[in-house]
Amino acid sequence: MGGTLKVGSILYKGSTFTATIPLSVDTKGIEAELQKRSAIDFSQLKALLILHDRNLSERVATLFGEYDLTFEGVTSATLATKILEQEHSFDMVVVEHQLHSAEHQKLYATIKKHPKLLVFVHEDRQAEEEVSADLILPLPVINSVILNALLQLFGRGTSTARKPDALHDTMGESSYLILVVEDNPTNQIIAKELLEQAGNQVIIASNGKEGYETFLKEEARIHLILMDLHMDVMDGYESSRLIRTKNAKVPIVVTSADLMQSVKERCDQLGVNELVGKPYNPDELLSIVQKLASAYQKPMSSLPVLDVSVGVRNVGGDKELYAKILTSFIQESEALLSGLESEHERTLIAELAHKAKGSCGAIGALRAQQLCKQVQKQVEDAKAELDNQLLIPLQEELRQVITEAKRYISQT
């Protein structure tokens, strides 16, 4: 690293060790952190803090001060309940949970759905069972996890919003739906943040049983499963086994702090694709997710013509924007159909298929997206004959998508 290490010693007085390490400023990391913080205007939020631990209280107060987040602090749950009954200006209540506390249970009942409730619990399963909150974080907790919790509770604002035209170019082709099966709230937040920052969508399941049931409901949409091993109710081994009885190909990536040979052998027997250690190495995790999810082809028979839920989610839940994009897609696809019917030049057909692939993925036309990939791959293979048996199904599928898109627009 180019540093120096010096040792000085004086008889009967002691020794001095001096280390010098040249470090560069992580400008990219600073920029990413600032961008993350700018996703929410924290100055518009107001929080009520009920924290008994002095160190925790000082840390949260300092952190909120850095974010310009307005807050008031009390140490009594009873006093907090009275404040909330009289004042309704708080956006969030932050509580350090006290086990078997009637005062805290009354406070939780007062809060109900508004304002948001963020609860810190000491590492105790029973404590988590007592609390019904928007988000629960086990102690000790680091500052970045608290920031991610705020982002999760209050959304990402509009700073990253894109114009409708840009969505066709950037969404759908590399955006995957990941099922994260994890019982630890902190690990849930970390996995969700990492995956969403890479452009993916995430569904959280809190134990193996919930993960299996979620997979059965969402199989047609899920590209990959991130599976913890050690969970209550049902562990990751059993959940993976059950999923494999229904689907032999969906990628399963196991995450565990225990990567002993016996664990690897058992996972191999269950058909797990990869093992990733905890804590996560972001580059390793995202690389594995990208590699496996991009290679996974879901059975087209299980996919709807137009999955509106995927399309709406791709535009941040804005149904009005989604309808505008569908209108643009209809015009684009009608021109594309005309091009596919009249064009016989391989390179131009490949370009048309590539363009349609991204647009279809963006609006949730996943069957058409897969057909576009197949056509593009075959056309780009110079040795293969162009198979009209692929072009014809793609044309028919696009016509069905246009019909479904028009139906959706007419109903909104």
N, C-alpha and C positions, 0 to 999 in steps of 0.2 A: 504493500500500500504506500510505500515511500515515507513512512513515519520514522520516528526515532524513539529509543528507549534508553534512559540514563539512570544510573544508580550512584548515589553519593552516600558515604558512610563516615561518621565521626565516632571515634572510640568513646565508649561510655555514654554517648548521647543518642545514638540511633542511626537509622538509615532513611534516605529519601529516594523515592522512585518517581521518575518523571517520564510520562509517555506523551508524545506528540503525534497526532494522527491528522493528516490533511483530509478534509471532507468537503465535498462540493455541495452547493445548495440544491435541494431537490425542487427545482422550479416547476416541473410538471406536477409533482405532488401538491405543491402549494396552490397551483392553478386549479387542480381538480378539487381541492378542499374548498377554495373560494367559490367555485362554481356550484358545489353541492350546497354550501350555505346560502347562496343567492337564490336557490330554488324556492325558498319561503321568505316572505318579509316578516321576520320574527318580531319586528317592532310593533306589529299589529296584534300580537298575541299577549294575553295576560294569564298568569298562572298563580295558583294558590299552593304553597308548599307546606306539607305536614311531615317534617323530617325530625326524628328524635336524635339520630346520631350526628354529633356536632361536625365531624369531618365530612360526612356525606352532605350535610346541609351547606357547609362552606363551599364544597366543590360544585354543587349544583347551582348555588347562588352566583359563584364566579363565572361558571359556564354560561348561565342565562344572561349575565351582565355583558359578556363578550358578544352575545348574539343580539343585544339590545332588546331582550325579551322582558317585559314588565312582570314583576312578581311580588307577592306578599307572602311572608312566612309566619306560621304559628307552630307550636309544638303540641297542641291539644286537638284531638279529633273532635271532641265536643264543641270547642270553640269554632273549629272549621265548619262544622255542621250548621251552627247558628249563623255564621257569615254567609254561607251558601243559601240559606233560607231567606236571607234579607237582601243579598246582592246577587245579581245575575250577569255580571260583566266578565266572569272568568271563562276562558276558553279551555282551560285544562287544570286538573287537580293532580298534584304529584304527592304520593303517600308512601311512607315507609311502613309496611304492614306490621302490625303487632298481632301475634298468634292468639286466638281465642279472645279477642277484644270486642266486647259489646259496643263500645264507642265507635270502633272502626266499622263494624257491620252497619250501624245506624248511618254513619257517614256515607258508606257505599250505597245504601238505600236512598239517601237524599240525592246523590249525584245522578243515579239512573243513567240516562243516555247522554245527558248534557250537563256539564261540560265533559270533555274527554278525561278519562281516568288512566293515569300511568302509575303503576304500583311497583315499588322495589320490595322484593322479598328476600329474606335470608335463605340460604340454600336448604329449602325444606319443602318436600312434596305436599305436606299437609297444608302449608301456608298457601300454596298455589290453588289447592282445592277449595279453600275458604273464600277466595277472591274472584269476583266476576268483574273484569276490567277490560278496557280497550287494549291494553298492553301490559304484560308483566315481565319485569327484568330481575333476574337473580343477582344478588350481591356476592362478591364485589363486582363493580361494573366500571368499564373504562369510558372516557369522554366520547370517543367516536361512536360507541354503542348508543349513548344518550342522544347524540345528534341524529343517528339513523332512526332512533325511536320517534323523534320529532318529525322527521321527514315522512315516516310511515303514518303517523297519526294525522298530519295535516296536509299530506299530498306534496306535489312537487311544483305547484304554482304553474305559471304559463311561460316561464323564461325559456323553456326548450321547445315551445310549440313551433310547428312548421306549417308552411302553406300547403294547401291541398295538392298542388302539382308536385311538390317535393316528396310527398308521401309515397307516390308511385315508385320513385326511384330508390327509396331507402327502407321501406317496410316490406315484410312478407318473405323475402328470399332467405334471410338469415335470422329471422325472429322465430324462436321456438318456445313452445309451452312446456315448462319444466314442473314436474310434481316433486316437491321437496317434502320428504317424510322425516320429520325431526321433532323431538319433544322438548328440546331446550330452547326457550324463547330467544336467548342471545344468539345461538347458532342459526335460528330461523331468520333473524334480522340480517345477520352477516351474509348468509347464503342468498337471501332475497335481494339484498343490495348489490352484491357482486353480479348476480345473474341479470338483474334489471338494468344495471349500468351497461351491460354488454348488449342490450337491446332485446332481451328475452322477456316472456311473461312467466309468472310464477303462481302456482297453487300450493298452499301450505296444508299439510296434514300433520296432526300432533301425535300420532302413534301409528303402529303398523296396521291395525284394524281399520282405522280411518283412511290410511293410505290406500289399502286394498279396495275399500268401498268407493273411494274417490276415483281410483283408476277404472273401476267397472263403469262408472257414470261418464267419465271423460276420455275413455280409451281412444276414441276417434280423433281427439285433439292433442293428446299428449305425445311429445317427441322423446322425452327422457325422464327417468326417475332418479332422484338423488335420495338415497336411503340410509338413514342412521341404523345402527345395529341394536343398540341397547335402549329399549323403550318399554314403558309399562303397557298394560293391556295386551299388546302383541308386539314382539320384537321384530327386527328387520329381517332376520332369517326366515321366519314363518311368513311374513308379508311377501317377501321375494318369491318364496316357494309357491304361494297361492297365485301371485301375478303370473308366474311362469306357466301355471296350468291353463291360463286363459290366453296368454300371448308369449310365444317363444322368442320373439325378436326385439321387442321394445327394449332399448338400452337401460340397464340398471347399473348405477354407479353407487357403490357402498362407501360411506364416510365413517371413519372410526379412528380413535386415538390408539386402538389396539390392532396392529397389523402383523401379529405373529403368524408363523407359518400355518398353524392349525386353523386360524381364521381365514387365511387365503384359500386353504384347501376346501374348507366348508363352503365358502362363497363360490369357488369354481364348480363344486358339485351342484349348486343351485342355479348355475347359469348366469352368474353376475358378470358383467362386462369388465368393470374396472373397480379398483379400490383406491380411495383417496384418503390420506391421513388428515387428522385434525391436530392443531388448527389448520385451516385451509391455506394452501399456497394459491393465491388468486390466479396467477398465470397458468399453473398446472390444472386447476379446476376448470377454468374457462376453455383451455385448449382441449381437454377431454370432452367437455360438453359439446363444443363445436364439432369435433371430429365424429362423435357417435351420433349426435342428433342430425347432422347433415347427411349421414349415410343411411339413416333409418327411413325406410319407405313404408308408411302405414298402408294397410290394404285399402284400395280405393273404394271397394264396396261398402266400407264402414263410414265413408265420408259423405256428408250432405252436399248437394249441389252448391249451396251458398250458406256458409256458417256465419250468420249475422253477428253472433256473440264474439267471434274472432275478429271480424272486421271492425266492430264498434270498439273493442278493447284496443285494437291497433291505433286508433285515433284518440285514445285517452278517454273513452266513454262518451264522446260528443256525437250524438245521433244525428244532429243537424249537419255536422261536417261530414259524417259518413254518407248521408244521402247525397251531398254535393259530389263526393268522390265517386259514388255509384253512377251519377249522371255522366261524369267525365269518362268513367270506365265503359259505359254503354256506347258512347260515341267512338271511343278508341277501339273497342272490340268489333264494332260493325265494320270499321275500316280495316281491321286486322283480318276479319273473315273474308272480305273482298280480296285482300292481298294473298291469303292462303289459297284461295280458289283460282287466282289468275297467275300466281308466281311459280316458276319452275326452277329458278336459280337457287342453288343450295345455300349460298352464303346469305342471301336475302331472307330465305325461309328461316334460317338459324337466328337471324337478327329479330325477325317478327316473333319467334317462339320465346326468345330471351326477354324481349320487352313485355310480352304477355305474362310470362312467368312471375315477374315481380309484381305486376298489377293484380294478378289473380290472388297471390299470397296476401297482398295488402287488404283486399276486401273480404277475404275468407272463402274464396273459391278454391279450396285445397285440391279437389279432384282435378280441376282444370290445370292447376299449377303443376301437379305431377305429370300430366299428359304433356305439358309444355316442356318439362325437363326431358322426357323421353324422346320427344321429337327433336329437340335441340341436340341431344347427345348423339342420336342416330345421324342427323344431318352433318354434324361436325366430324363424324367418322368417315374419312374420305373413302375407305374401302367398302363401306356398306351401301347397299342399294336403298334409295329412298322408298320407304314402305307407306303406300297410301292407306294401309290398314291402321296406321297411327294417325295420319292427318285427318281421316274421316271422323274417328271418335273425338278428336280434339275440336273439330268444327262443330260437331253435334253438342259437345259439352259446353262450348262457349255460347251457343244459342240458348241452351237451358239456363246458363248463368245470367244472360241478358234478360230472359223472361222473369227469373226470380228477382233480379235487381229492379226491374220495372214494377213488379208487384210490391216490393218493399217500399219503393218511393211513393207509390199511389196510396199506401196505407199510412204514411207519415205526414 
